[in-house]
Amino acid sequence: MTTSTLDQTVEGRLRSQGVRYTTARRAVVGALNRAPGPLSAAELHQAAGGEIPLSSVYRTLNVLEESGVLVPHLGVKGLT
């Protein structure tokens, strides 16, 4: 899926839930899209260039999960 198509899909899903697709959410979705596999919040924070506070990464992951955009992955070391 191209980035623009992914952004449109995520934005539509979030909008249907009454949630805005903010710059921070775009950065997290982009970092996840580029990742070779599941990432922890800390790894995602680094992958997004550290521009977004870690607390915002956690909130963004929660919003994306509640909106049905993400599905949490339970790895060997816990939730990723």
Accessible surface in RSA format (square Angstrom, percent):
REM  Atomic radii and reference values for relative SASA: ProtOr
REM  Chains: A
REM  Algorithm: Lee & Richards
REM  Probe-radius: 1.40
REM  Slices: 20
REM RES _ NUM      All-atoms   Total-Side   Main-Chain    Non-polar    All polar
REM                ABS   REL    ABS   REL    ABS   REL    ABS   REL    ABS   REL
RES MET A   1   150.63  78.0  74.13  49.1  76.50 182.1  87.51  74.4  63.12  83.6
RES THR A   2    89.19  63.4  79.47  80.6   9.72  23.2  85.86 115.3   3.32   5.0
RES THR A   3    81.69  58.1  76.83  77.9   4.86  11.6  50.17  67.4  31.52  47.6
RES SER A   4    69.77  59.0  62.54  83.5   7.23  16.7  44.06  93.8  25.70  36.0
RES THR A   5    60.63  43.1  60.40  61.2   0.22   0.5  38.32  51.5  22.31  33.7
RES LEU A   6    31.63  17.6  31.63  22.6   0.00   0.0  31.63  22.2   0.00   0.0
RES ASP A   7    29.34  20.6  29.32  29.2   0.02   0.1   7.12  16.8  22.23  22.2
RES GLN A   8   125.03  69.9 114.19  83.5  10.84  25.8  39.76  84.6  85.27  64.7
RES THR A   9    67.78  48.2  56.33  57.1  11.44  27.3  51.92  69.7  15.86  24.0
RES VAL A  10     5.18   3.4   4.47   4.1   0.71   1.7   5.18   4.5   0.00   0.0
RES GLU A  11    50.12  28.8  49.83  37.7   0.29   0.7   5.25  10.1  44.87  36.6
RES GLY A  12    34.63  42.7   0.00   N/A  34.63  42.7  28.46  78.1   6.16  13.8
RES ARG A  13   108.59  45.6 101.73  51.9   6.86  16.3  22.09  30.2  86.50  52.4
RES LEU A  14     0.10   0.1   0.10   0.1   0.00   0.0   0.10   0.1   0.00   0.0
RES ARG A  15   160.89  67.6 149.54  76.2  11.35  27.0  64.20  87.7  96.69  58.6
RES SER A  16    85.48  72.2  43.33  57.8  42.15  97.1  50.13 106.8  35.35  49.5
RES GLN A  17   102.68  57.4  73.04  53.4  29.64  70.6   9.93  21.1  92.75  70.3
RES GLY A  18    72.40  89.3   0.00   N/A  72.40  89.3  37.68 103.4  34.72  77.8
RES VAL A  19    40.65  26.7  30.64  27.7  10.01  24.1  35.72  31.0   4.93  13.4
RES ARG A  20   184.89  77.6 175.47  89.4   9.42  22.4  77.95 106.5 106.94  64.8
RES TYR A  21    20.07   9.4   1.23   0.7  18.84  49.0   1.32   1.0  18.75  23.1
RES THR A  22    35.46  25.2  27.66  28.0   7.80  18.6  32.68  43.9   2.78   4.2
RES THR A  23   116.54  82.9 110.73 112.3   5.81  13.8  74.53 100.1  42.01  63.5
RES ALA A  24    30.24  27.8  25.83  39.9   4.41  10.0  27.95  39.4   2.29   6.1
RES ARG A  25    43.32  18.2  43.32  22.1   0.00   0.0   0.77   1.1  42.55  25.8
RES ARG A  26    91.93  38.6  86.41  44.0   5.52  13.1  37.42  51.1  54.51  33.0
RES ALA A  27    35.97  33.1  22.86  35.3  13.11  29.8  34.98  49.3   0.99   2.6
RES VAL A  28     0.00   0.0   0.00   0.0   0.00   0.0   0.00   0.0   0.00   0.0
RES VAL A  29     7.85   5.2   7.12   6.4   0.73   1.8   7.34   6.4   0.50   1.4
RES GLY A  30    13.03  16.1   0.00   N/A  13.03  16.1  12.48  34.2   0.55   1.2
RES ALA A  31     1.57   1.4   0.00   0.0   1.57   3.6   0.42   0.6   1.16   3.1
RES LEU A  32    44.85  25.0  32.03  22.9  12.83  32.2  32.26  22.7  12.59  33.9
RES ASN A  33    68.57  47.3  39.28  38.0  29.29  70.5   8.65  20.8  59.92  57.9
RES ARG A  34   164.92  69.2 131.83  67.2  33.10  78.8  78.10 106.7  86.82  52.6
RES ALA A  35    23.69  21.8   1.62   2.5  22.07  50.2   6.66   9.4  17.02  45.1
RES PRO A  36   144.28 105.2  97.69  89.1  46.59 169.4 110.94  91.6  33.34 207.2
RES GLY A  37    32.55  40.1   0.00   N/A  32.55  40.1  28.41  78.0   4.14   9.3
RES PRO A  38    83.30  60.7  55.60  50.7  27.70 100.7  65.68  54.2  17.61 109.5
RES LEU A  39    34.55  19.2  26.40  18.9   8.15  20.5  26.42  18.6   8.13  21.9
RES SER A  40    31.15  26.3  30.24  40.4   0.91   2.1  26.44  56.3   4.70   6.6
RES ALA A  41    11.30  10.4   3.88   6.0   7.42  16.9   3.88   5.5   7.42  19.7
RES ALA A  42    54.76  50.4  51.97  80.2   2.79   6.3  53.02  74.7   1.74   4.6
RES GLU A  43    83.65  48.0  80.11  60.6   3.54   8.4  27.59  53.4  56.06  45.8
RES LEU A  44     0.52   0.3   0.52   0.4   0.00   0.0   0.52   0.4   0.00   0.0
RES HIS A  45    41.73  22.8  41.24  28.7   0.49   1.2  24.27  25.0  17.46  20.3
RES GLN A  46   142.54  79.7 124.38  90.9  18.16  43.2  40.83  86.9 101.72  77.1
RES ALA A  47    50.41  46.4  20.65  31.9  29.76  67.7  33.45  47.1  16.96  44.9
RES ALA A  48    11.97  11.0   0.33   0.5  11.64  26.5   3.85   5.4   8.12  21.5
RES GLY A  49    56.83  70.1   0.00   N/A  56.83  70.1  32.58  89.4  24.25  54.3
RES GLY A  50    39.53  48.7   0.00   N/A  39.53  48.7  14.49  39.8  25.04  56.1
RES GLU A  51   150.68  86.5 114.56  86.7  36.12  86.0  43.24  83.6 107.44  87.7
RES ILE A  52    13.18   7.5  11.54   8.6   1.65   4.0  12.79   9.2   0.39   1.1
RES PRO A  53    82.74  60.3  72.47  66.1  10.27  37.3  82.12  67.8   0.62   3.8
RES LEU A  54    69.41  38.7  65.14  46.6   4.26  10.7  65.14  45.8   4.26  11.5
RES SER A  55    61.02  51.6  51.93  69.3   9.09  20.9  41.89  89.2  19.13  26.8
RES SER A  56    19.84  16.8  19.23  25.7   0.61   1.4   6.94  14.8  12.90  18.1
RES VAL A  57     0.00   0.0   0.00   0.0   0.00   0.0   0.00   0.0   0.00   0.0
RES TYR A  58   125.76  58.7 120.52  68.6   5.24  13.6  85.10  64.0  40.66  50.1
RES ARG A  59   142.87  60.0 139.51  71.1   3.36   8.0  73.62 100.6  69.26  42.0
RES THR A  60     6.77   4.8   6.11   6.2   0.66   1.6   0.65   0.9   6.12   9.3
RES LEU A  61    39.51  22.0  38.10  27.3   1.41   3.5  38.41  27.0   1.11   3.0
RES ASN A  62    76.46  52.7  72.84  70.4   3.62   8.7  18.32  44.1  58.14  56.2
RES VAL A  63    29.98  19.7  29.31  26.5   0.67   1.6  29.91  26.0   0.08   0.2
RES LEU A  64     0.00   0.0   0.00   0.0   0.00   0.0   0.00   0.0   0.00   0.0
RES GLU A  65    79.31  45.5  69.71  52.7   9.60  22.8  14.57  28.2  64.74  52.9
RES GLU A  66   129.58  74.4  95.09  71.9  34.50  82.1  44.66  86.4  84.93  69.3
RES SER A  67     7.67   6.5   3.22   4.3   4.46  10.3   1.99   4.2   5.68   8.0
RES GLY A  68    41.45  51.1   0.00   N/A  41.45  51.1  28.08  77.1  13.36  29.9
RES VAL A  69    39.22  25.8  11.07  10.0  28.16  67.8  14.77  12.8  24.45  66.3
RES LEU A  70    47.33  26.4  42.01  30.1   5.32  13.4  43.61  30.6   3.72  10.0
RES VAL A  71   132.84  87.4 109.70  99.3  23.13  55.7 109.99  95.6  22.85  62.0
RES PRO A  72    63.80  46.5  39.08  35.6  24.72  89.9  47.91  39.6  15.88  98.7
RES HIS A  73    88.03  48.1  85.23  59.2   2.80   7.2  52.48  54.1  35.54  41.4
RES LEU A  74   139.01  77.4 112.60  80.6  26.41  66.4 112.60  79.1  26.41  71.1
RES GLY A  75    23.34  28.8   0.00   N/A  23.34  28.8  15.27  41.9   8.07  18.1
RES VAL A  76   161.40 106.2 122.77 111.1  38.63  93.1 131.38 114.2  30.02  81.4
RES LYS A  77   201.66  98.4 160.72  98.6  40.94  97.5 112.99 101.7  88.66  94.4
RES GLY A  78    25.50  31.5   0.00   N/A  25.50  31.5  24.61  67.5   0.89   2.0
RES LEU A  79   124.82  69.5  98.85  70.7  25.96  65.3  98.85  69.4  25.96  69.9
RES THR A  80    47.78  34.0  26.67  27.0  21.11  50.3  37.77  50.7  10.01  15.1
END  Absolute sums over single chains surface
CHAIN  1 A     5239.3       3993.9       1245.4       3010.7       2228.7
END  Absolute sums over all chains
TOTAL          5239.3       3993.9       1245.4       3010.7       2228.7
